[in-house]
Amino acid sequence: MKKGFTVVELLLAVGLSALVVSTATYLLHQFFSEHKNLEVWSSGQFEMSSALKDIEGDVRNIVRFDPKEEGAQEYLGIAAIAAGSEPSQCLNTADAPVMRYTSLDRKSRSERVLRAWSEVDSSGKTQPKDELRISADNSTSSLFTQSKGPKEIVLVDADRRYIRRYEVVRHVMHLNSNTDPYDNLPKVDSFGNPVFFNYVSVFLNNPKGIVNENTNKKASVFVTGSEVYNSRTYFVCLRKTDRSLIKINQATNEVSVLLLNTNADFEIERFVIGYLGTRRGVRVEPANFQANMAGATGDCVNTILLEINLKATQAFINRTQQNAVGEVKKDIVRRRTVFSPNLNIKRPLSCQE
């Protein structure tokens, strides 16, 4: 005689199946929810690291000016901006300070000065005798070409006596010219054939200061063979409107967003900048960094602390608490300490004590 399943057995089987399916569904939901939360967490860490790495690349190439620029505020190539002097886009508080710096563009080819140029005599002037004449050619790697040129350059004297920044007003290319850029005379070789030169004439102004004021001229003379570098001067801050981390090019007013404050899962709570002059007996740790560069200590700065703190939004905390097995992560912190070799050059002897 054939035996079938009783109703009780069928109900038990259905109940067990439903329990297994619901348990598996719950575990899968937990897995994918936790995976999503970890992705959000990891994405936040990656974006923070990327933002700090961008600033770090600039900081490593900050140039120390000698002599300092003099305007409403002195500027040696890096500055902590006092409240009230920041660009209109920037917050400027204890949790959101503003930094300004000038960084050399190492990706661009440097050029050479072909005749002496004096800041006092020629900056802001437009006569042929006021031209800064530097090396150039037809290649795309040339610092100046017919179609492009930097908005700002740094001149480094051949014997490192002067390191100064200038605004580029305009430039004129001289390719295959028979006129020697040094003395304006035509040249011939030993066989009487004309010699041709490639160079560019550049007209310069002293750059604007921190609050776009005029800066004072200095008695800086750059001899033949001095070096010319492309440079950019930036402000770094949290934006007033949304607390996104931004970088502003002072010459062009172009804004680059380094870390967008999306306000969906994590918000930028703090952006910390610290300044330190490394010397014997001083450890490079966060507690020793200063929030500003006031007084003589500014001349000694060569190391910068960068830190971003993200805080989880309530929406993220609520979603995570429902699904997380362990502790809910509510903060992300990324910190970077950057030594700038150029800022270590020509520091006063008192900085070593």
N, C-alpha and C positions, 0 to 999 in steps of 0.2 A: 504494500500500500504506500503511495507517495505522500511524503510529508511536506507541507508548506511552512511559510513563516507566519507566526502569529502577529496580531495587531501590535501587541506590546513590543515584540522584537523589531517590527518595522519602525515603530515610533522611536525606539532606542537607537536604531541605526541612523534614522534621519536626524535625531538630536545630536548624536556623536559627529555626524558629517557636518552639521551646521556649526557645531563647536569648533571643529578643525578648520573649517573655511573661515569663520569669523576670527579665530586666533591668527590664522595665516594672513588674513587681510589686515588685521591690526598691526601685526609685526611688520608687514610690508609698508603700511602707512607710516609707522614709526621710523622705519629704515629710511624711506624717501624723505620724510620730514626732517630727520636728523641730518641726512645728506644735504638737503637744501640749505639748512642752517649753517652747516660746515662750509658749503660753497660760498654763502654770503660772508661768513667770517674770513675765509681764505681770500675772497675777492677784495675785501676791505684791507687786509694786510698787504696784498700785492699792490693795490692802488696807492696806499700810503708809502710803501717802499719806492715805488716808481716816482712819486712826487718828490720825495727826499733825494732820490738819486739825481733828479734833474737839477735841483739846487746845489747838490754836492759837486756836480761837474762844473758849475759856475764858480763855486767858492774856491775850488782847487786852483782856478786861474785868475782869482782876484789880483789886481796889480796895486802895489803900494806907490802912491804918487810922491815925488820928491822934487820940489817942495810941495806942501799941501795946497789944495785949491782954497782960496779965500773968497768968501761971499758973505751971506748972512750967517752961515755956519761953516766952519772948517771941514774939509773933506779929504781924507787920505786914501780913498779907494773903497772904503767900507764905512758904514755909519748906522747906528741905531737912531731911528728918526723920532724926535720928540713929538709928543701929542700936539697937534695943531699945525705941524709941518708936513704931514702926510698927504699923498694924492687924495682927491675927493672920493675915489672908489674904495678907499681903505678904512677898515677899523683900526683903531690904535689904542689898545687898552693893555692892562697887565697880562690878560689871557690871549691877546691878539696883537702883539707888537709888530712894528714895521721895520724892515731892513732895506738899506740901499747899498748897492755895490757895483763896481765896474769890473767886468770880466773880459779877459782876452779870448778871442775866438781862435783856438788852436787849429781848427779845421781849415781856416783860410791861410794862404801863403803869406809870409811876411815879405816886406820889400825893403830897399835900401834908399837912404837919402843921398841925392847926387850932388847937392851943393848945400852950403850952410844956410840955416834958416833961423831967424830970431823971433821969439814970441813978442817981445816988446815992440820991435820994429815992424813986424809984418802981420800979426794976428788981426783979423778984422779989416784988412786992407786988400785992394784989388788990382794994384799995379803989377806989371810983369816982374819987377824986382821983389814983390812979395809972394811970388809963387813958391810953394814947397814942391820941389822937383824930385820925383822918386822913380825907381825902376818900374817898368811895365812891359807887357808884350801882348801878342794877339791871342794867347792861350786862354782857355776858360778859367784856369787856376790863378791868373793874374788878379791881384787885389782890385785893380781898377781896369775896366774895359770901356768901350764906347757906350755900352748899354747898362752897366752896373758899377756900383761903388758903395763903400760903407758910408753910413751916416755919421760915424764917429771913429776916430783912430787914436791910438796911443803911440807917442814917439819915445823911444828909449835911446838916449845919447850913447855914442860909441864907447865912451869910458864910464857909462852908468852914472854920470854926474846928475843928469836930469831924467825924470820919468814923468811925462805930462800927457794930458788928454785934450783933444780938440774936436770941435764940431766941423764936419765937412760941409762947406757952402756949395761948391761946385768943382768940377774937374774938367780938364781939357787934355785929350790924348794927343801925343806926338809920336807917330809910328813911321819908321823909315825917314826920319828927318836928318838932314845934313848938318843941323845946328847942334853943337855940343851943349848939353844941358848945363854944364859947369860954367862955361864962360861966354855962351851965346855966339861962338865963332864957328864958321864952317871948317871942317877938317878933311884932310886928304891923307892917304897912306903914302908909303915910300915910293910908290909908282905914280903918284899924282892922281890916283882914283879917289872919288869922294867916299868918305866914311859915313855910314848911316847909324842913327841912334834911335832907340825906342825908350820913351819915358812918358810920364804924365805930370801935368802941372795941376796942383791942388791948392785951392784957396780955403783958408781956415779961419774960424772964429774961436775965441775962448768959449768953453762950454757953459751952459747954464748950471746954476747951483741947485741945491736941494729943493728950494721953493721957486725955481725958475728965475732966480735973480742973476744979475751979471756977476761974473767972477773976475777977480783982479788979475792983471797981467804980471808975469814974473820975468826976471832977467835970465831967461833960459835960451841958450843958443845950442842948436843941434848941428854938429859938424857932419861933413861928408862921411858916409858909412854908418850913420845912425840907423836904427831899425824902426820900421813902421808896422804896426799890428792893427788888425781890425778889432774893435772893441764894442761892447754894449753896456749900457748902464741901466740897471733894473731896480724897481721896488718890488719887494715880496711881502705879501700881507694876506689877511682874510678880507674878503669882499664884504662891504656893508650890507648889501641887499640880501645875500644868502649864505654868508660865511664860507663860501668856497675859497680854497687856497689859490691865489693868483699871482702872476708875475707881470709887471708892467714895464715895457720898454719906454724910458723917458723920452728918447729922441723921436719915436714914432707914435707914442701913446698906445701902441698895440698891447692888448691884454691876452695872456695865455693862461688858461685854466689848468692848474697842476693837479688839483684834487677837487672834483665836483661834490658839493654838499647836497646829496640827493634827498635827504630827510625821509627816506623810506625805511631803512633798517638801522643805519648808524649816522649820527650827526657829528660834525667837527665841534668838539667841546673846547679844545685849547690848541694853540700853535705857539710853541715856546722857542725863543732864540736866545742863546747864551754866548758870551764872549770871554775868551781867556787868553792871557799871554803866558805861554808855557815857559817855565824856567826851572832851575834846580830846586827841588823840594816841593814843587806844586804838582799834585796829581791831576791827571786829565779825567775828572769824574764830574758828574752833573752838579754836585754841591759846590764846586769851586768856580763855576761859570757865573759871570755877572750879567745882569739884565740890560746894562747899557755900557757905553764906552766913555763915560764922563772923565774929565781930568786927564792927567798924564798917562793913566793906564791905557787910554785909547791907542797910544803909540806902540804899545807892547802887544796888542792883539795879533795872534796868528792862528788861532783855533776857534772854530765855531761849533756850537751845539744846536742841533735841529731836532725838534720833537713835535709829533702830532698825536693828539689824544682824541679818539672817537668814542662817543657814548651811544649805547643801544637805544633806539626809540622804544616807546611804550608798546607800539604795535609788534615790534620784534620780540620784546620780552614776553608779551602775552602769548604770541604764537609758539615761542620756544618752550615756555613753561608747560604748555599743554602736551608737548610731544617729547621733550628732552628726558633722558634717563638720569643724567647727572646734573651738576650745577650749571645754571644758565650763565653764559659769558656776557657781561654787560659792558665791557670796555675793551678797546684795542689801543695799544700804545706802540708807537714806532719811534726810535731814537737813533740819531746818527751824529758822531763827532768827526769833524772834518778839519784836517790840518792843511793850511794853504802855504806852500813853499814861497810864493811871491811875497806874502805878508811877513815872512821871516827875514826878508832882505832889508838892510839898511835900518834896522831897529836901533834905538839908542842903547848905549852900553848899559844904562841902568836897567834895561829889560832883562839882562842876563843875571842880575844879582839875586 
